[in-house]
Amino acid sequence: MSGSGEPNGAADDTTPNGAEGALPEELFAKGTEWLRGGGEAADVVLSSRARIARNLAGQLFVHRAAPTDLRLVLEACRDVLTAANLGTQSTWVNLHESPAFERSLLLERHLVSAHFAKGKLGTDRKSNDWPRAVAFGLPDERCAVMVNEEDHLRLQVIRSGLALRDAWAEADAIDDRIESGLDYAFSPRLGYLTACPTNVGTGVRFSVMLHLPGLRMAGEIDKVKHAAADMSLAVRGFYGEGSEAFGDFYQLSNQTTLGKSEEQLLGELNDKILPEVIEYERQSRQRLLEKRRWQLENTVHRAIGVLRHARLLGVEETMKLISVVRLGVCLEVCSGLDTAGLHRLMLLVQPTHLQQAVGKSLGQDERKRERARVVRERFAAM
């Protein structure tokens, strides 16, 4: 990451409005499902995601296919996906025809992966604008399907809080509807065939977005990472693979699928591992309250003070401050604030959403000024 603290900003020559094929206004009408702030164990678990990787029979994998082949995949998938009931309304966006600004908006809303948005898929991909698209449901963006990512189809369903079983049930149902219109690549011996060997079999990955400030403050976060690696789990940052853990937000997911059923994978993560991680974090928070309450309250209220009064804020600094305040809200050491409002702010302060909110492209210094202004206004209204 660069030292600027602006990891996902749009290029300087992009503008927030006026581009042909612009994203629907409904995209900004409501908050995304993954930041709703409800559900089981919402103090620790922001969201749960079920992701399914699929490829089409008779088609080369994405990293081997020519652009003409990938266009055929898009054509085969578009009508099927828009009819798959991804939401009250389904939207299709051709990313290879979209400006960088729109791609960044989709990335910040967790509708596409970072390399999918930026156009970097492996070292052998000569063009960063290979034919690819995303379909997603409105108004809550709970369901999305990337087409021609690492696999032909990457379906995800996100639910707020600890709700892996609900996310999986919905993803499984959507997958069945898609499969009724498309022929998947499947081996009776191996299962569903995928570009990455770790996804072969069920093609399913389960993940949760966790807020772990207690473990970080207690100096225990590395132990969690090592324990996760020993259990074949991946710990990633706020935007998934290759990203940083802004504000103590971590994504925890299974890494391999071959040889295990969906229920086995789900049971291991949802019923065995996550309850322990959640309890571990809650115990760390409780120890902070019992042994370091004054220091904790000071840290929380200092963060509130900076957010209420700062004139310059980088995105990384802002996320860290919001993380501290969120901890304070969950532990009830501050009043007048709520997690839902903080979650909305987490999205708004991202570089591209910030520019969308002010209606113009901003340089790095301008973003810091505008971010501080927007944060002050939002905190004044809370």
BALOBA-1460 file (C-alpha; in Angstrom, 3 decimals):
// residues 382
<rec num="1" residu="m" x="0.000" y="0.000" z="0.000"/>
<rec num="2" residu="s" x="1.204" y="3.492" z="-0.715"/>
<rec num="3" residu="g" x="1.783" y="5.901" z="2.144"/>
<rec num="4" residu="s" x="-1.038" y="8.125" z="0.930"/>
<rec num="5" residu="g" x="-3.736" y="6.156" z="2.694"/>
<rec num="6" residu="e" x="-5.853" y="6.287" z="-0.490"/>
<rec num="7" residu="p" x="-5.684" y="2.685" z="-1.739"/>
<rec num="8" residu="n" x="-8.765" y="2.532" z="-3.917"/>
<rec num="9" residu="g" x="-9.185" y="6.004" z="-5.365"/>
<rec num="10" residu="a" x="-10.209" y="6.481" z="-8.981"/>
<rec num="11" residu="a" x="-7.736" y="7.814" z="-11.471"/>
<rec num="12" residu="d" x="-7.469" y="11.598" z="-11.590"/>
<rec num="13" residu="d" x="-8.990" y="11.800" z="-15.080"/>
<rec num="14" residu="t" x="-12.200" y="10.000" z="-14.115"/>
<rec num="15" residu="t" x="-15.355" y="11.833" z="-13.162"/>
<rec num="16" residu="p" x="-18.253" y="10.690" z="-11.019"/>
<rec num="17" residu="n" x="-21.116" y="11.500" z="-13.358"/>
<rec num="18" residu="g" x="-22.055" y="11.675" z="-16.987"/>
<rec num="19" residu="a" x="-20.437" y="8.482" z="-18.246"/>
<rec num="20" residu="e" x="-22.422" y="6.465" z="-20.756"/>
<rec num="21" residu="g" x="-23.960" y="3.375" z="-19.165"/>
<rec num="22" residu="a" x="-23.671" y="4.877" z="-15.703"/>
<rec num="23" residu="l" x="-24.573" y="2.780" z="-12.685"/>
<rec num="24" residu="p" x="-28.240" y="2.916" z="-11.650"/>
<rec num="25" residu="e" x="-29.256" y="5.553" z="-9.119"/>
<rec num="26" residu="e" x="-30.835" y="2.784" z="-7.030"/>
<rec num="27" residu="l" x="-27.301" y="1.655" z="-6.224"/>
<rec num="28" residu="f" x="-26.920" y="4.619" z="-3.886"/>
<rec num="29" residu="a" x="-30.472" y="4.794" z="-2.545"/>
<rec num="30" residu="k" x="-29.869" y="2.338" z="0.284"/>
<rec num="31" residu="g" x="-26.944" y="0.946" z="2.212"/>
<rec num="32" residu="t" x="-25.491" y="-2.391" z="1.236"/>
<rec num="33" residu="e" x="-26.533" y="-5.567" z="3.037"/>
<rec num="34" residu="w" x="-23.013" y="-6.200" z="4.348"/>
<rec num="35" residu="l" x="-23.061" y="-2.934" z="6.320"/>
<rec num="36" residu="r" x="-26.606" y="-3.116" z="7.676"/>
<rec num="37" residu="g" x="-25.320" y="-3.855" z="11.175"/>
<rec num="38" residu="g" x="-27.903" y="-6.437" z="12.181"/>
<rec num="39" residu="g" x="-28.057" y="-10.172" z="12.655"/>
<rec num="40" residu="e" x="-26.532" y="-12.644" z="15.071"/>
<rec num="41" residu="a" x="-23.223" y="-11.704" z="16.748"/>
<rec num="42" residu="a" x="-23.296" y="-8.327" z="14.975"/>
<rec num="43" residu="d" x="-20.931" y="-6.850" z="17.563"/>
<rec num="44" residu="v" x="-18.127" y="-8.968" z="16.073"/>
<rec num="45" residu="v" x="-19.418" y="-10.229" z="12.702"/>
<rec num="46" residu="l" x="-20.253" y="-7.550" z="10.139"/>
<rec num="47" residu="s" x="-21.328" y="-9.938" z="7.410"/>
<rec num="48" residu="s" x="-21.365" y="-13.510" z="6.144"/>
<rec num="49" residu="r" x="-20.747" y="-14.556" z="2.547"/>
<rec num="50" residu="a" x="-21.297" y="-17.728" z="0.550"/>
<rec num="51" residu="r" x="-19.419" y="-17.795" z="-2.758"/>
<rec num="52" residu="i" x="-19.736" y="-20.357" z="-5.545"/>
<rec num="53" residu="a" x="-17.267" y="-20.787" z="-8.436"/>
<rec num="54" residu="r" x="-18.544" y="-22.338" z="-11.661"/>
<rec num="55" residu="n" x="-17.327" y="-22.767" z="-15.241"/>
<rec num="56" residu="l" x="-19.185" y="-23.536" z="-18.446"/>
<rec num="57" residu="a" x="-18.765" y="-26.918" z="-20.106"/>
<rec num="58" residu="g" x="-16.976" y="-26.795" z="-23.453"/>
<rec num="59" residu="q" x="-15.370" y="-23.401" z="-22.798"/>
<rec num="60" residu="l" x="-11.723" y="-22.653" z="-22.015"/>
<rec num="61" residu="f" x="-10.966" y="-21.316" z="-18.548"/>
<rec num="62" residu="v" x="-10.773" y="-17.530" z="-18.409"/>
<rec num="63" residu="h" x="-6.965" y="-17.338" z="-18.202"/>
<rec num="64" residu="r" x="-6.670" y="-19.525" z="-21.327"/>
<rec num="65" residu="a" x="-9.504" y="-18.076" z="-23.398"/>
<rec num="66" residu="a" x="-9.306" y="-15.506" z="-26.190"/>
<rec num="67" residu="p" x="-11.448" y="-12.348" z="-26.006"/>
<rec num="68" residu="t" x="-13.827" y="-13.795" z="-28.595"/>
<rec num="69" residu="d" x="-14.376" y="-16.846" z="-26.374"/>
<rec num="70" residu="l" x="-15.016" y="-14.658" z="-23.339"/>
<rec num="71" residu="r" x="-17.579" y="-12.610" z="-25.254"/>
<rec num="72" residu="l" x="-19.428" y="-15.841" z="-25.998"/>
<rec num="73" residu="v" x="-19.476" y="-16.583" z="-22.268"/>
<rec num="74" residu="l" x="-20.945" y="-13.131" z="-21.585"/>
<rec num="75" residu="e" x="-23.622" y="-13.661" z="-24.215"/>
<rec num="76" residu="a" x="-24.503" y="-17.084" z="-22.824"/>
<rec num="77" residu="c" x="-24.739" y="-15.809" z="-19.254"/>
<rec num="78" residu="r" x="-26.452" y="-12.433" z="-19.555"/>
<rec num="79" residu="d" x="-30.069" y="-13.482" z="-20.084"/>
<rec num="80" residu="v" x="-29.765" y="-16.378" z="-17.640"/>
<rec num="81" residu="l" x="-28.383" y="-14.183" z="-14.859"/>
<rec num="82" residu="t" x="-30.804" y="-11.301" z="-15.323"/>
<rec num="83" residu="a" x="-33.631" y="-13.845" z="-15.060"/>
<rec num="84" residu="a" x="-32.146" y="-15.604" z="-12.010"/>
<rec num="85" residu="n" x="-33.952" y="-13.398" z="-9.473"/>
<rec num="86" residu="l" x="-30.883" y="-11.827" z="-7.896"/>
<rec num="87" residu="g" x="-33.098" y="-9.185" z="-6.293"/>
<rec num="88" residu="t" x="-36.216" y="-7.095" z="-6.801"/>
<rec num="89" residu="q" x="-34.336" y="-5.662" z="-9.783"/>
<rec num="90" residu="s" x="-31.313" y="-7.127" z="-11.568"/>
<rec num="91" residu="t" x="-28.542" y="-5.008" z="-13.076"/>
<rec num="92" residu="w" x="-25.852" y="-6.002" z="-15.581"/>
<rec num="93" residu="v" x="-22.635" y="-3.981" z="-15.952"/>
<rec num="94" residu="n" x="-19.964" y="-4.665" z="-18.592"/>
<rec num="95" residu="l" x="-16.791" y="-3.813" z="-16.700"/>
<rec num="96" residu="h" x="-14.582" y="-3.792" z="-19.797"/>
<rec num="97" residu="e" x="-16.721" y="-0.916" z="-21.110"/>
<rec num="98" residu="s" x="-17.004" y="0.906" z="-17.766"/>
<rec num="99" residu="p" x="-14.803" y="3.813" z="-16.638"/>
<rec num="100" residu="a" x="-12.392" y="3.280" z="-13.761"/>
<rec num="101" residu="f" x="-14.612" y="5.361" z="-11.495"/>
<rec num="102" residu="e" x="-17.560" y="2.963" z="-11.819"/>
<rec num="103" residu="r" x="-15.315" y="-0.052" z="-11.328"/>
<rec num="104" residu="s" x="-14.011" y="1.478" z="-8.106"/>
<rec num="105" residu="l" x="-17.540" y="2.128" z="-6.868"/>
<rec num="106" residu="l" x="-18.406" y="-1.529" z="-7.401"/>
<rec num="107" residu="l" x="-15.222" y="-2.609" z="-5.624"/>
<rec num="108" residu="e" x="-15.893" y="-0.393" z="-2.626"/>
<rec num="109" residu="r" x="-19.389" y="-1.876" z="-2.375"/>
<rec num="110" residu="h" x="-17.854" y="-5.396" z="-2.405"/>
<rec num="111" residu="l" x="-19.706" y="-6.324" z="-5.599"/>
<rec num="112" residu="v" x="-16.496" y="-7.182" z="-7.480"/>
<rec num="113" residu="s" x="-12.999" y="-8.269" z="-6.491"/>
<rec num="114" residu="a" x="-10.020" y="-5.923" z="-6.615"/>
<rec num="115" residu="h" x="-8.249" y="-7.536" z="-9.567"/>
<rec num="116" residu="f" x="-11.559" y="-7.840" z="-11.426"/>
<rec num="117" residu="a" x="-12.158" y="-4.102" z="-11.013"/>
<rec num="118" residu="k" x="-8.606" y="-3.084" z="-11.842"/>
<rec num="119" residu="g" x="-8.215" y="-5.476" z="-14.755"/>
<rec num="120" residu="k" x="-5.365" y="-7.580" z="-13.405"/>
<rec num="121" residu="l" x="-5.957" y="-11.301" z="-13.685"/>
<rec num="122" residu="g" x="-2.743" y="-13.272" z="-13.734"/>
<rec num="123" residu="t" x="0.551" y="-12.520" z="-15.458"/>
<rec num="124" residu="d" x="-0.480" y="-14.045" z="-18.792"/>
<rec num="125" residu="r" x="-3.481" y="-11.776" z="-19.341"/>
<rec num="126" residu="k" x="-2.253" y="-9.390" z="-22.054"/>
<rec num="127" residu="s" x="-5.187" y="-6.983" z="-21.901"/>
<rec num="128" residu="n" x="-6.578" y="-5.443" z="-18.738"/>
<rec num="129" residu="d" x="-9.929" y="-4.974" z="-20.458"/>
<rec num="130" residu="w" x="-10.851" y="-8.548" z="-21.280"/>
<rec num="131" residu="p" x="-14.628" y="-9.057" z="-21.694"/>
<rec num="132" residu="r" x="-16.153" y="-9.359" z="-18.236"/>
<rec num="133" residu="a" x="-19.264" y="-8.246" z="-16.383"/>
<rec num="134" residu="v" x="-21.100" y="-8.298" z="-13.083"/>
<rec num="135" residu="a" x="-24.790" y="-8.896" z="-12.450"/>
<rec num="136" residu="f" x="-26.274" y="-7.953" z="-9.096"/>
<rec num="137" residu="g" x="-29.598" y="-7.503" z="-7.377"/>
<rec num="138" residu="l" x="-31.106" y="-4.299" z="-6.049"/>
<rec num="139" residu="p" x="-31.999" y="-2.698" z="-3.720"/>
<rec num="140" residu="d" x="-29.716" y="-4.358" z="-1.143"/>
<rec num="141" residu="e" x="-26.972" y="-5.800" z="-3.412"/>
<rec num="142" residu="r" x="-27.166" y="-9.023" z="-1.426"/>
<rec num="143" residu="c" x="-26.540" y="-11.192" z="-4.490"/>
<rec num="144" residu="a" x="-23.937" y="-10.648" z="-7.207"/>
<rec num="145" residu="v" x="-22.340" y="-12.712" z="-9.966"/>
<rec num="146" residu="m" x="-19.020" y="-11.836" z="-11.592"/>
<rec num="147" residu="v" x="-18.695" y="-13.216" z="-15.128"/>
<rec num="148" residu="n" x="-15.213" y="-14.015" z="-16.481"/>
<rec num="149" residu="e" x="-13.355" y="-13.406" z="-13.258"/>
<rec num="150" residu="e" x="-10.948" y="-16.245" z="-12.367"/>
<rec num="151" residu="d" x="-13.826" y="-18.578" z="-13.251"/>
<rec num="152" residu="h" x="-16.640" y="-18.026" z="-15.731"/>
<rec num="153" residu="l" x="-19.051" y="-17.435" z="-12.856"/>
<rec num="154" residu="r" x="-18.402" y="-16.250" z="-9.309"/>
<rec num="155" residu="l" x="-21.708" y="-16.076" z="-7.434"/>
<rec num="156" residu="q" x="-21.838" y="-14.483" z="-3.987"/>
<rec num="157" residu="v" x="-24.595" y="-13.925" z="-1.453"/>
<rec num="158" residu="i" x="-23.919" y="-11.670" z="1.533"/>
<rec num="159" residu="r" x="-25.959" y="-11.434" z="4.713"/>
<rec num="160" residu="s" x="-25.507" y="-9.099" z="7.657"/>
<rec num="161" residu="g" x="-24.158" y="-10.580" z="10.893"/>
<rec num="162" residu="l" x="-23.417" y="-14.261" z="11.426"/>
<rec num="163" residu="a" x="-25.726" y="-15.830" z="8.842"/>
<rec num="164" residu="l" x="-23.651" y="-18.278" z="6.819"/>
<rec num="165" residu="r" x="-26.439" y="-20.849" z="6.609"/>
<rec num="166" residu="d" x="-28.911" y="-18.285" z="5.290"/>
<rec num="167" residu="a" x="-26.352" y="-16.997" z="2.786"/>
<rec num="168" residu="w" x="-25.594" y="-20.539" z="1.634"/>
<rec num="169" residu="a" x="-29.274" y="-21.483" z="1.274"/>
<rec num="170" residu="e" x="-29.904" y="-18.470" z="-0.952"/>
<rec num="171" residu="a" x="-26.717" y="-18.969" z="-2.985"/>
<rec num="172" residu="d" x="-27.547" y="-22.639" z="-3.515"/>
<rec num="173" residu="a" x="-31.039" y="-21.782" z="-4.759"/>
<rec num="174" residu="i" x="-29.712" y="-19.146" z="-7.173"/>
<rec num="175" residu="d" x="-27.036" y="-21.566" z="-8.387"/>
<rec num="176" residu="d" x="-29.762" y="-24.112" z="-9.187"/>
<rec num="177" residu="r" x="-31.671" y="-21.510" z="-11.205"/>
<rec num="178" residu="i" x="-28.532" y="-20.574" z="-13.139"/>
<rec num="179" residu="e" x="-27.632" y="-24.219" z="-13.770"/>
<rec num="180" residu="s" x="-31.067" y="-24.808" z="-15.287"/>
<rec num="181" residu="g" x="-30.044" y="-22.436" z="-18.089"/>
<rec num="182" residu="l" x="-26.318" y="-23.182" z="-18.384"/>
<rec num="183" residu="d" x="-24.253" y="-26.360" z="-18.670"/>
<rec num="184" residu="y" x="-21.598" y="-26.419" z="-15.933"/>
<rec num="185" residu="a" x="-18.189" y="-28.097" z="-16.221"/>
<rec num="186" residu="f" x="-18.432" y="-31.083" z="-13.865"/>
<rec num="187" residu="s" x="-16.426" y="-34.246" z="-13.250"/>
<rec num="188" residu="p" x="-18.096" y="-37.262" z="-11.590"/>
<rec num="189" residu="r" x="-14.779" y="-37.954" z="-9.852"/>
<rec num="190" residu="l" x="-13.659" y="-34.438" z="-8.874"/>
<rec num="191" residu="g" x="-16.850" y="-32.415" z="-8.774"/>
<rec num="192" residu="y" x="-17.194" y="-28.910" z="-10.197"/>
<rec num="193" residu="l" x="-14.122" y="-27.917" z="-12.214"/>
<rec num="194" residu="t" x="-12.491" y="-24.583" z="-11.413"/>
<rec num="195" residu="a" x="-9.463" y="-22.591" z="-12.538"/>
<rec num="196" residu="c" x="-7.830" y="-22.814" z="-9.099"/>
<rec num="197" residu="p" x="-7.286" y="-26.349" z="-7.719"/>
<rec num="198" residu="t" x="-8.258" y="-25.235" z="-4.195"/>
<rec num="199" residu="n" x="-11.800" y="-24.558" z="-5.441"/>
<rec num="200" residu="v" x="-12.276" y="-27.896" z="-7.220"/>
<rec num="201" residu="g" x="-15.036" y="-30.049" z="-5.749"/>
<rec num="202" residu="t" x="-17.927" y="-28.084" z="-4.355"/>
<rec num="203" residu="g" x="-16.554" y="-24.790" z="-5.672"/>
<rec num="204" residu="v" x="-17.894" y="-23.208" z="-2.476"/>
<rec num="205" residu="r" x="-16.166" y="-20.817" z="-0.112"/>
<rec num="206" residu="f" x="-17.628" y="-19.401" z="3.057"/>
<rec num="207" residu="s" x="-16.313" y="-16.222" z="4.637"/>
<rec num="208" residu="v" x="-17.147" y="-13.715" z="7.335"/>
<rec num="209" residu="m" x="-16.080" y="-10.117" z="7.864"/>
<rec num="210" residu="l" x="-14.938" y="-9.774" z="11.473"/>
<rec num="211" residu="h" x="-14.226" y="-6.738" z="13.641"/>
<rec num="212" residu="l" x="-11.406" y="-7.734" z="16.019"/>
<rec num="213" residu="p" x="-10.142" y="-4.615" z="17.825"/>
<rec num="214" residu="g" x="-10.069" y="-6.388" z="21.187"/>
<rec num="215" residu="l" x="-7.672" y="-9.056" z="19.971"/>
<rec num="216" residu="r" x="-5.504" y="-6.468" z="18.249"/>
<rec num="217" residu="m" x="-5.299" y="-4.284" z="21.377"/>
<rec num="218" residu="a" x="-4.469" y="-7.355" z="23.450"/>
<rec num="219" residu="g" x="-1.669" y="-8.292" z="21.049"/>
<rec num="220" residu="e" x="-3.378" y="-11.577" z="20.173"/>
<rec num="221" residu="i" x="-4.260" y="-11.042" z="16.512"/>
<rec num="222" residu="d" x="-1.179" y="-12.879" z="15.200"/>
<rec num="223" residu="k" x="-2.156" y="-15.938" z="17.240"/>
<rec num="224" residu="v" x="-5.538" y="-15.931" z="15.508"/>
<rec num="225" residu="k" x="-3.855" y="-15.716" z="12.096"/>
<rec num="226" residu="h" x="-1.498" y="-18.599" z="12.883"/>
<rec num="227" residu="a" x="-4.337" y="-20.729" z="14.257"/>
<rec num="228" residu="a" x="-6.393" y="-20.009" z="11.145"/>
<rec num="229" residu="a" x="-3.526" y="-21.052" z="8.872"/>
<rec num="230" residu="d" x="-3.172" y="-24.315" z="10.812"/>
<rec num="231" residu="m" x="-6.861" y="-25.008" z="10.128"/>
<rec num="232" residu="s" x="-6.539" y="-24.215" z="6.383"/>
<rec num="233" residu="l" x="-8.359" y="-20.922" z="6.769"/>
<rec num="234" residu="a" x="-7.393" y="-17.679" z="5.047"/>
<rec num="235" residu="v" x="-7.275" y="-14.333" z="6.868"/>
<rec num="236" residu="r" x="-7.509" y="-11.382" z="4.497"/>
<rec num="237" residu="g" x="-8.120" y="-7.659" z="4.647"/>
<rec num="238" residu="f" x="-11.168" y="-5.454" z="4.145"/>
<rec num="239" residu="y" x="-11.347" y="-6.002" z="0.372"/>
<rec num="240" residu="g" x="-10.390" y="-9.664" z="0.376"/>
<rec num="241" residu="e" x="-7.329" y="-11.211" z="-1.236"/>
<rec num="242" residu="g" x="-4.289" y="-8.943" z="-1.330"/>
<rec num="243" residu="s" x="-5.852" y="-6.147" z="0.728"/>
<rec num="244" residu="e" x="-5.038" y="-4.624" z="4.099"/>
<rec num="245" residu="a" x="-7.030" y="-5.029" z="7.327"/>
<rec num="246" residu="f" x="-8.275" y="-1.452" z="7.660"/>
<rec num="247" residu="g" x="-9.560" y="-0.651" z="11.115"/>
<rec num="248" residu="d" x="-9.206" y="-4.181" z="12.517"/>
<rec num="249" residu="f" x="-11.659" y="-5.600" z="9.958"/>
<rec num="250" residu="y" x="-10.629" y="-9.053" z="8.762"/>
<rec num="251" residu="q" x="-12.108" y="-11.541" z="6.317"/>
<rec num="252" residu="l" x="-11.899" y="-15.180" z="7.451"/>
<rec num="253" residu="s" x="-12.643" y="-17.968" z="4.944"/>
<rec num="254" residu="n" x="-12.051" y="-21.634" z="4.133"/>
<rec num="255" residu="q" x="-9.286" y="-22.271" z="1.580"/>
<rec num="256" residu="t" x="-9.934" y="-25.727" z="0.132"/>
<rec num="257" residu="t" x="-13.086" y="-27.479" z="-1.016"/>
<rec num="258" residu="l" x="-11.987" y="-30.795" z="-2.552"/>
<rec num="259" residu="g" x="-13.066" y="-33.874" z="-0.622"/>
<rec num="260" residu="k" x="-15.571" y="-32.103" z="1.628"/>
<rec num="261" residu="s" x="-19.264" y="-31.477" z="1.198"/>
<rec num="262" residu="e" x="-20.828" y="-28.049" z="1.490"/>
<rec num="263" residu="e" x="-22.320" y="-29.029" z="4.840"/>
<rec num="264" residu="q" x="-18.934" y="-30.159" z="6.164"/>
<rec num="265" residu="l" x="-17.292" y="-26.888" z="5.126"/>
<rec num="266" residu="l" x="-20.141" y="-24.874" z="6.577"/>
<rec num="267" residu="g" x="-20.223" y="-26.841" z="9.814"/>
<rec num="268" residu="e" x="-16.489" y="-26.490" z="10.437"/>
<rec num="269" residu="l" x="-16.506" y="-22.719" z="10.023"/>
<rec num="270" residu="n" x="-19.936" y="-21.804" z="11.349"/>
<rec num="271" residu="d" x="-20.321" y="-24.272" z="14.211"/>
<rec num="272" residu="k" x="-16.767" y="-24.905" z="15.405"/>
<rec num="273" residu="i" x="-14.330" y="-22.154" z="14.484"/>
<rec num="274" residu="l" x="-16.377" y="-18.954" z="14.469"/>
<rec num="275" residu="p" x="-17.967" y="-19.397" z="17.910"/>
<rec num="276" residu="e" x="-14.461" y="-19.668" z="19.374"/>
<rec num="277" residu="v" x="-13.165" y="-16.586" z="17.529"/>
<rec num="278" residu="i" x="-16.237" y="-14.557" z="18.522"/>
<rec num="279" residu="e" x="-15.901" y="-15.589" z="22.161"/>
<rec num="280" residu="y" x="-12.158" y="-14.892" z="22.098"/>
<rec num="281" residu="e" x="-12.810" y="-11.350" z="20.821"/>
<rec num="282" residu="r" x="-15.585" y="-10.734" z="23.343"/>
<rec num="283" residu="q" x="-13.355" y="-11.885" z="26.197"/>
<rec num="284" residu="s" x="-10.597" y="-9.543" z="25.021"/>
<rec num="285" residu="r" x="-13.059" y="-6.658" z="24.960"/>
<rec num="286" residu="q" x="-14.311" y="-7.516" z="28.431"/>
<rec num="287" residu="r" x="-10.761" y="-7.568" z="29.797"/>
<rec num="288" residu="l" x="-10.233" y="-4.110" z="28.324"/>
<rec num="289" residu="l" x="-13.319" y="-2.912" z="30.180"/>
<rec num="290" residu="e" x="-12.281" y="-4.492" z="33.452"/>
<rec num="291" residu="k" x="-8.555" y="-3.735" z="33.468"/>
<rec num="292" residu="r" x="-8.056" y="-0.731" z="31.189"/>
<rec num="293" residu="r" x="-11.398" y="1.056" z="31.208"/>
<rec num="294" residu="w" x="-10.013" y="4.587" z="31.542"/>
<rec num="295" residu="q" x="-7.506" y="4.020" z="28.755"/>
<rec num="296" residu="l" x="-10.243" y="2.489" z="26.605"/>
<rec num="297" residu="e" x="-12.652" y="5.367" z="27.203"/>
<rec num="298" residu="n" x="-9.869" y="7.851" z="26.508"/>
<rec num="299" residu="t" x="-9.009" y="6.128" z="23.215"/>
<rec num="300" residu="v" x="-12.667" y="6.021" z="22.131"/>
<rec num="301" residu="h" x="-13.425" y="9.635" z="23.001"/>
<rec num="302" residu="r" x="-10.187" y="10.869" z="21.439"/>
<rec num="303" residu="a" x="-11.250" y="9.112" z="18.227"/>
<rec num="304" residu="i" x="-14.670" y="10.773" z="18.427"/>
<rec num="305" residu="g" x="-12.981" y="14.132" z="18.953"/>
<rec num="306" residu="v" x="-10.786" y="13.721" z="15.878"/>
<rec num="307" residu="l" x="-13.729" y="12.644" z="13.717"/>
<rec num="308" residu="r" x="-15.840" y="15.567" z="14.928"/>
<rec num="309" residu="h" x="-13.172" y="18.234" z="14.441"/>
<rec num="310" residu="a" x="-10.394" y="17.125" z="12.056"/>
<rec num="311" residu="r" x="-9.792" y="19.173" z="8.905"/>
<rec num="312" residu="l" x="-7.798" y="16.524" z="7.017"/>
<rec num="313" residu="l" x="-8.513" y="12.785" z="7.068"/>
<rec num="314" residu="g" x="-7.004" y="9.966" z="5.024"/>
<rec num="315" residu="v" x="-9.134" y="6.890" z="4.402"/>
<rec num="316" residu="e" x="-6.929" y="4.528" z="6.424"/>
<rec num="317" residu="e" x="-6.851" y="6.868" z="9.409"/>
<rec num="318" residu="t" x="-10.613" y="7.350" z="9.197"/>
<rec num="319" residu="m" x="-11.264" y="3.619" z="9.139"/>
<rec num="320" residu="k" x="-9.071" y="3.129" z="12.206"/>
<rec num="321" residu="l" x="-10.922" y="5.884" z="14.067"/>
<rec num="322" residu="i" x="-14.339" y="4.504" z="13.094"/>
<rec num="323" residu="s" x="-13.172" y="1.075" z="14.252"/>
<rec num="324" residu="v" x="-12.294" y="2.443" z="17.694"/>
<rec num="325" residu="v" x="-15.610" y="4.288" z="17.964"/>
<rec num="326" residu="r" x="-17.492" y="1.162" z="16.885"/>
<rec num="327" residu="l" x="-15.790" y="-0.728" z="19.708"/>
<rec num="328" residu="g" x="-16.880" y="2.007" z="22.105"/>
<rec num="329" residu="v" x="-20.479" y="1.800" z="20.901"/>
<rec num="330" residu="c" x="-20.529" y="-1.997" z="21.294"/>
<rec num="331" residu="l" x="-19.092" y="-1.717" z="24.821"/>
<rec num="332" residu="e" x="-21.383" y="1.212" z="25.687"/>
<rec num="333" residu="v" x="-18.587" y="3.559" z="26.733"/>
<rec num="334" residu="c" x="-19.960" y="6.345" z="24.505"/>
<rec num="335" residu="s" x="-23.487" y="7.535" z="23.788"/>
<rec num="336" residu="g" x="-25.446" y="9.138" z="20.969"/>
<rec num="337" residu="l" x="-23.896" y="6.968" z="18.249"/>
<rec num="338" residu="d" x="-24.955" y="3.711" z="16.603"/>
<rec num="339" residu="t" x="-23.236" y="1.061" z="14.527"/>
<rec num="340" residu="a" x="-25.577" y="1.500" z="11.538"/>
<rec num="341" residu="g" x="-24.529" y="5.143" z="11.185"/>
<rec num="342" residu="l" x="-20.869" y="4.230" z="11.549"/>
<rec num="343" residu="h" x="-21.244" y="1.532" z="8.900"/>
<rec num="344" residu="r" x="-22.749" y="3.992" z="6.421"/>
<rec num="345" residu="l" x="-19.836" y="6.297" z="7.106"/>
<rec num="346" residu="m" x="-17.352" y="3.482" z="6.443"/>
<rec num="347" residu="l" x="-18.616" y="3.283" z="2.876"/>
<rec num="348" residu="l" x="-18.991" y="7.021" z="2.342"/>
<rec num="349" residu="v" x="-15.367" y="7.802" z="3.262"/>
<rec num="350" residu="q" x="-13.941" y="5.425" z="0.653"/>
<rec num="351" residu="p" x="-12.212" y="7.443" z="-2.096"/>
<rec num="352" residu="t" x="-14.637" y="6.840" z="-4.941"/>
<rec num="353" residu="h" x="-17.816" y="7.076" z="-2.875"/>
<rec num="354" residu="l" x="-16.526" y="10.323" z="-1.434"/>
<rec num="355" residu="q" x="-16.114" y="11.754" z="-4.938"/>
<rec num="356" residu="q" x="-19.543" y="10.443" z="-5.900"/>
<rec num="357" residu="a" x="-21.029" y="12.229" z="-2.884"/>
<rec num="358" residu="v" x="-19.452" y="15.598" z="-3.718"/>
<rec num="359" residu="g" x="-20.138" y="15.209" z="-7.439"/>
<rec num="360" residu="k" x="-16.656" y="15.767" z="-8.813"/>
<rec num="361" residu="s" x="-13.225" y="14.231" z="-9.185"/>
<rec num="362" residu="l" x="-10.837" y="15.119" z="-6.360"/>
<rec num="363" residu="g" x="-7.088" y="15.110" z="-5.979"/>
<rec num="364" residu="q" x="-5.550" y="13.376" z="-2.980"/>
<rec num="365" residu="d" x="-5.321" y="16.502" z="-0.804"/>
<rec num="366" residu="e" x="-8.841" y="17.542" z="-1.802"/>
<rec num="367" residu="r" x="-10.130" y="14.103" z="-0.808"/>
<rec num="368" residu="k" x="-8.637" y="14.488" z="2.653"/>
<rec num="369" residu="r" x="-10.307" y="17.875" z="3.105"/>
<rec num="370" residu="e" x="-13.672" y="16.739" z="1.759"/>
<rec num="371" residu="r" x="-13.562" y="13.513" z="3.763"/>
<rec num="372" residu="a" x="-12.997" y="15.457" z="6.980"/>
<rec num="373" residu="r" x="-15.847" y="17.824" z="6.101"/>
<rec num="374" residu="v" x="-18.254" y="14.986" z="5.318"/>
<rec num="375" residu="v" x="-17.316" y="13.146" z="8.510"/>
<rec num="376" residu="r" x="-17.840" y="16.284" z="10.609"/>
<rec num="377" residu="e" x="-21.271" y="16.797" z="9.060"/>
<rec num="378" residu="r" x="-22.303" y="13.174" z="9.593"/>
<rec num="379" residu="f" x="-21.131" y="13.149" z="13.198"/>
<rec num="380" residu="a" x="-23.008" y="16.370" z="13.878"/>
<rec num="381" residu="a" x="-26.172" y="14.696" z="12.597"/>
<rec num="382" residu="m" x="-25.767" y="11.509" z="14.661"/>
